[in-house]
Amino acid sequence: MLIALNKPYGVLCQFTDRSTPPRRTLAEFGLPPDVYAAGRLDHDSEGLLLLTDDGGLAHRLTDPKHKLAKTYWVQVEGDPDDAQLAALRRGVELNDGRTRPAQARRIDAPALWPRDPPVRFRKSVPDAWLEIAISEGRNRQVRRMTAAVGLPTLRLVRVAIGPHRLDDLAPGTWRPL
């Protein structure tokens, strides 16, 4: 079984949370029993999360040696220039080593659902949207990559994992694939 979930902002990629106060988890979305997240999506990120009850499939979806591209729409603070985009495409140096080259391009602001809470807006600081595809999955990698080239991430939405796309799936809803 393979399921696509549009994970809302502020939800953990696990079914339980022992913190006080407890945070939102996958348990609230009425998912089938015995599925678990194939990979992770940060608490403060949104979008496509794949869940499965098949350990082998989960491994194929998440193991970097399979080079399954993960595509994100990223709202960044600043006005990206050609040099910043070229640096993302070459790979950037992070504290845990150089990243693999990414696909990176500027896009028009996508038609997305409102985020709760909304992204902060500052009249004096421009923002822009990028589409970034990576084939590895380090902790908070896209956020660290954009920060490394001087473009802090404001909002991060995963829209695809390999051939699996978010499409018109509403936040908090899921569908079998």
C-alpha positions as CSV (number, residue, x, y, z in Angstrom):
1,M,0.0,0.0,0.0
2,L,1.2,3.5,-0.9
3,I,-0.5,6.7,0.2
4,A,0.0,10.3,-0.6
5,L,-0.8,12.8,2.2
6,N,-0.6,16.6,2.0
7,K,1.0,17.2,5.3
8,P,0.0,20.6,6.8
9,Y,2.4,23.0,8.4
10,G,3.1,22.2,12.0
11,V,2.4,18.5,11.9
12,L,5.1,15.9,12.9
13,C,5.8,13.0,10.5
14,Q,5.0,10.4,13.3
15,F,1.9,9.1,14.9
16,T,2.7,10.0,18.6
17,D,4.3,12.9,20.4
18,R,5.4,12.8,24.0
19,S,6.3,16.5,24.3
20,T,4.3,18.8,26.6
21,P,2.1,20.3,25.3
22,P,1.7,17.6,22.6
23,R,2.2,18.6,19.0
24,R,0.0,17.6,16.0
25,T,0.8,14.2,14.5
26,L,-0.2,12.0,11.6
27,A,-2.7,10.3,14.0
28,E,-5.3,12.9,13.3
29,F,-5.7,12.2,9.6
30,G,-7.6,8.8,9.6
31,L,-4.8,6.9,7.8
32,P,-5.0,3.2,7.4
33,P,-3.4,1.1,10.2
34,D,0.2,-0.1,9.9
35,V,1.4,2.6,7.5
36,Y,4.4,4.8,8.3
37,A,6.1,7.7,6.7
38,A,8.6,6.8,3.9
39,G,11.0,9.6,4.7
40,R,10.4,12.8,6.6
41,L,9.1,16.3,6.1
42,D,10.0,18.8,8.7
43,H,7.5,20.1,11.2
44,D,7.6,23.5,9.6
45,S,7.4,22.2,6.0
46,E,4.3,21.3,4.1
47,G,3.2,19.1,1.2
48,L,3.7,15.6,-0.1
49,L,4.4,12.8,2.4
50,L,4.4,9.2,1.2
51,L,3.3,6.5,3.7
52,T,3.5,2.8,3.2
53,D,3.1,-0.6,5.0
54,D,5.9,-2.0,2.8
55,G,9.5,-1.7,4.3
56,G,11.2,-2.5,1.0
57,L,9.2,0.1,-0.8
58,A,10.0,2.7,1.9
59,H,13.7,1.9,1.5
60,R,13.5,2.4,-2.3
61,L,11.7,5.7,-1.9
62,T,14.1,7.1,0.6
63,D,17.6,5.6,-0.1
64,P,19.8,8.2,-1.8
65,K,21.5,5.6,-3.9
66,H,18.2,5.3,-5.9
67,K,18.4,9.1,-6.6
68,L,14.7,9.6,-6.5
69,A,14.2,13.4,-7.0
70,K,12.2,15.3,-4.4
71,T,10.8,18.6,-5.8
72,Y,10.0,21.6,-3.7
73,W,8.4,25.0,-4.1
74,V,10.4,27.3,-1.9
75,Q,9.5,30.9,-1.0
76,V,12.8,32.7,-0.2
77,E,13.6,36.0,1.3
78,G,15.5,38.1,-1.3
79,D,15.7,38.4,-5.0
80,P,17.6,35.4,-6.4
81,D,20.3,36.3,-9.0
82,D,21.9,34.0,-11.6
83,A,25.0,33.4,-9.3
84,Q,22.8,32.1,-6.5
85,L,20.8,29.8,-8.7
86,A,24.1,28.6,-10.4
87,A,25.5,27.8,-6.9
88,L,22.4,25.7,-6.0
89,R,22.8,23.9,-9.4
90,R,26.5,23.1,-8.7
91,G,25.9,22.0,-5.1
92,V,26.7,24.0,-2.0
93,E,29.0,23.4,0.9
94,L,27.2,22.7,4.1
95,N,28.6,21.9,7.6
96,D,28.1,18.2,6.8
97,G,29.7,18.4,3.3
98,R,28.9,19.4,-0.2
99,T,25.5,18.7,-1.6
100,R,24.8,17.0,-4.8
101,P,23.9,19.4,-7.6
102,A,20.2,20.4,-7.5
103,Q,17.8,21.5,-10.2
104,A,16.9,25.1,-9.3
105,R,14.9,27.7,-11.2
106,R,12.8,30.7,-10.4
107,I,9.0,30.3,-10.7
108,D,6.0,32.5,-10.4
109,A,4.2,32.4,-7.1
110,P,2.2,29.1,-7.1
111,A,-1.5,29.0,-6.3
112,L,-1.3,27.4,-2.8
113,W,-3.6,27.1,0.1
114,P,-3.2,29.7,2.9
115,R,-0.7,28.8,5.5
116,D,-1.6,28.9,9.2
117,P,0.2,30.8,10.6
118,P,0.8,33.0,7.5
119,V,4.4,33.6,6.3
120,R,5.6,36.9,7.7
121,F,5.4,39.8,5.2
122,R,7.9,42.7,5.2
123,K,7.4,45.5,2.8
124,S,11.1,46.4,2.8
125,V,12.4,42.8,1.9
126,P,11.5,41.2,-1.4
127,D,10.7,37.5,-1.7
128,A,10.6,35.1,-4.6
129,W,9.6,31.5,-5.3
130,L,12.0,28.8,-6.5
131,E,11.5,25.2,-7.7
132,I,14.3,23.0,-6.3
133,A,14.7,19.3,-6.9
134,I,17.3,17.3,-4.9
135,S,18.2,13.6,-5.0
136,E,19.4,13.3,-1.4
137,G,17.7,14.0,1.8
138,R,19.8,15.5,4.5
139,N,18.3,17.1,7.6
140,R,16.7,20.4,6.6
141,Q,18.7,20.3,3.4
142,V,16.8,22.7,1.2
143,R,16.5,25.3,3.9
144,R,20.3,25.0,4.6
145,M,21.1,25.2,0.9
146,T,19.0,28.4,0.3
147,A,20.5,29.9,3.4
148,A,24.0,29.1,2.2
149,V,23.5,31.1,-0.9
150,G,22.0,34.1,1.0
151,L,18.3,33.3,0.4
152,P,16.6,32.2,3.7
153,T,13.6,30.0,3.3
154,L,10.2,31.4,4.3
155,R,7.9,28.6,3.2
156,L,8.7,25.1,1.9
157,V,6.2,22.9,0.1
158,R,7.2,19.4,-1.3
159,V,5.3,18.9,-4.5
160,A,6.7,15.6,-5.8
161,I,8.8,12.5,-4.9
162,G,9.9,10.9,-8.1
163,P,6.8,10.2,-10.2
164,H,4.4,10.8,-7.3
165,R,2.9,14.3,-7.3
166,L,0.9,16.4,-4.8
167,D,-1.4,17.7,-7.6
168,D,-4.7,19.1,-6.1
169,L,-4.6,17.2,-2.8
170,A,-5.8,19.5,-0.1
171,P,-3.9,20.0,3.2
172,G,-4.7,17.2,5.7
173,T,-6.2,14.9,3.0
174,W,-4.7,11.7,1.5
175,R,-5.3,9.3,-1.3
176,P,-4.1,5.8,-2.2
177,L,-1.6,5.6,-5.0
